Amino acid sequence: MKVIGLLSVVMSLTVLALVGAPQVWAQDTLVGKYAGSFDWELRGKIESRGMDLTITNMENERVRGSVTMYAGGVCRGAIPVEGIYKENQLLLRGKGGGAPGDCNVSFKLVSKGNKLTGTNGLGRRVELSK
C-alpha cells in the first residue's frame, strides 16, 4: 500500500508540473529584446520605420519593458511600457520619451514563436522578432 500511495503522489506532482509548465515557459520566452518595424505615415505616405521592444519583466500576466521607435519627431528615446499577456495576446501601453516626455504609445500584439505581430494604437502594422 505504501508504494502505491507514494507512486500516486509522484504522479500527481508530475501532472501539476506539466500543467503549469507551459505558462512558465511562455513567460520565460517572452522576456528579451525584439527588433522590427512599424508603419508610419509621413506626408500622406505609409513608410516602414524601425522599432525595438525590450521586455524586461513578466510576473503572472503583467509585462514591463520599453519601446524605442525610430520615426523621428519628438518621440525619441526609450518609452517605458507595461501591460498584460494572456492567451498569446500582448497588450502594452506607455507614456514618456522625447523632450516633452508625453508621447503616448499602445500596441496590440500576438505572440507566435519568436515573433510579435499586430498593430499600434493608430491601427498600423507592427512586426517584431527576437
C-alpha positions as CSV (number, residue, x, y, z in Angstrom):
1,M,0.0,0.0,0.0
2,K,2.8,2.5,0.8
3,V,4.4,2.1,-2.6
4,I,1.1,2.7,-4.4
5,G,0.4,5.8,-2.2
6,L,3.9,7.2,-3.0
7,L,3.5,6.4,-6.7
8,S,0.2,8.3,-6.7
9,V,1.8,11.3,-5.0
10,V,4.7,11.3,-7.5
11,M,2.3,11.1,-10.5
12,S,0.1,13.9,-9.1
13,L,3.1,16.2,-8.7
14,T,4.3,15.3,-12.2
15,V,0.9,16.2,-13.7
16,L,0.8,19.5,-11.8
17,A,4.3,20.4,-13.0
18,L,3.4,19.6,-16.6
19,V,0.2,21.6,-16.5
20,G,1.9,24.7,-15.0
21,A,5.0,24.4,-17.3
22,P,3.6,26.0,-20.5
23,Q,2.7,29.3,-18.7
24,V,6.1,29.5,-17.1
25,W,7.8,28.6,-20.4
26,A,5.8,31.3,-22.2
27,Q,6.8,33.9,-19.7
28,D,10.4,33.0,-19.9
29,T,10.5,33.0,-23.7
30,L,8.6,36.4,-24.0
31,V,11.3,38.2,-22.0
32,G,14.0,39.7,-24.2
33,K,14.8,42.1,-27.0
34,Y,12.7,42.3,-30.2
35,A,13.6,44.3,-33.3
36,G,11.4,45.1,-36.3
37,S,9.3,47.7,-37.8
38,F,6.0,49.6,-37.7
39,D,4.1,51.6,-40.4
40,W,4.4,55.3,-40.1
41,E,2.5,57.9,-42.1
42,L,4.6,60.8,-43.4
43,R,3.2,63.4,-45.8
44,G,0.4,61.1,-46.7
45,K,2.6,58.1,-47.5
46,I,2.9,55.0,-45.3
47,E,6.5,54.1,-44.7
48,S,8.1,51.3,-42.6
49,R,10.2,52.5,-39.7
50,G,12.4,50.7,-37.2
51,M,11.3,49.8,-33.8
52,D,12.8,47.9,-30.8
53,L,10.8,46.4,-27.9
54,T,12.6,45.1,-24.8
55,I,10.5,43.1,-22.4
56,T,12.4,43.2,-19.1
57,N,10.0,41.6,-16.6
58,M,7.0,39.3,-16.6
59,E,5.1,38.3,-13.5
60,N,1.9,36.3,-13.9
61,E,0.2,38.2,-16.7
62,R,1.9,41.6,-16.0
63,V,4.5,42.7,-18.5
64,R,7.0,45.6,-18.2
65,G,9.7,46.9,-20.6
66,S,10.5,49.7,-23.0
67,V,9.9,50.6,-26.7
68,T,12.1,52.7,-29.0
69,M,10.6,53.9,-32.3
70,Y,12.9,55.3,-35.0
71,A,10.4,57.6,-36.7
72,G,11.9,61.0,-36.0
73,G,9.8,63.7,-34.5
74,V,9.6,64.4,-30.8
75,C,9.1,60.8,-29.5
76,R,12.8,59.9,-29.3
77,G,14.4,57.5,-26.9
78,A,13.1,54.6,-24.9
79,I,9.5,54.9,-23.7
80,P,8.5,52.7,-20.7
81,V,5.6,50.3,-21.4
82,E,3.6,47.9,-19.3
83,G,0.6,45.7,-20.0
84,I,-0.9,42.3,-19.9
85,Y,0.0,39.0,-21.7
86,K,-2.8,36.5,-21.9
87,E,-3.6,33.7,-24.3
88,N,-0.8,34.7,-26.7
89,Q,-2.1,38.3,-26.8
90,L,0.2,41.1,-25.6
91,L,-1.4,44.5,-24.8
92,L,1.1,47.3,-24.0
93,R,0.7,51.0,-23.1
94,G,3.3,53.6,-22.3
95,K,3.9,57.3,-21.9
96,G,7.2,59.2,-21.9
97,G,10.1,59.7,-24.3
98,G,11.1,62.7,-26.3
99,A,11.8,66.2,-25.0
100,P,8.3,66.8,-23.6
101,G,8.1,63.3,-22.1
102,D,4.5,63.0,-23.2
103,C,4.5,60.5,-26.1
104,N,1.6,58.0,-25.7
105,V,2.0,54.6,-27.3
106,S,-0.1,51.4,-27.3
107,F,0.2,48.1,-29.0
108,K,-1.9,45.0,-29.5
109,L,0.4,42.1,-30.5
110,V,0.1,38.4,-30.9
111,S,3.0,36.1,-29.9
112,K,3.9,33.2,-32.2
113,G,7.2,31.6,-31.7
114,N,9.9,34.3,-31.6
115,K,7.6,36.8,-33.4
116,L,5.3,39.5,-32.2
117,T,2.9,40.9,-34.8
118,G,-0.1,43.2,-34.6
119,T,-1.0,46.9,-34.6
120,N,-0.1,50.1,-32.8
121,G,-2.6,52.5,-31.2
122,L,-3.3,54.0,-34.7
123,G,-4.1,50.6,-36.1
124,R,-0.9,50.4,-38.1
125,R,1.1,47.3,-38.7
126,V,3.8,46.2,-36.2
127,E,6.2,43.3,-36.8
128,L,8.9,42.3,-34.4
129,S,11.2,39.3,-33.9
130,K,13.5,38.2,-31.2
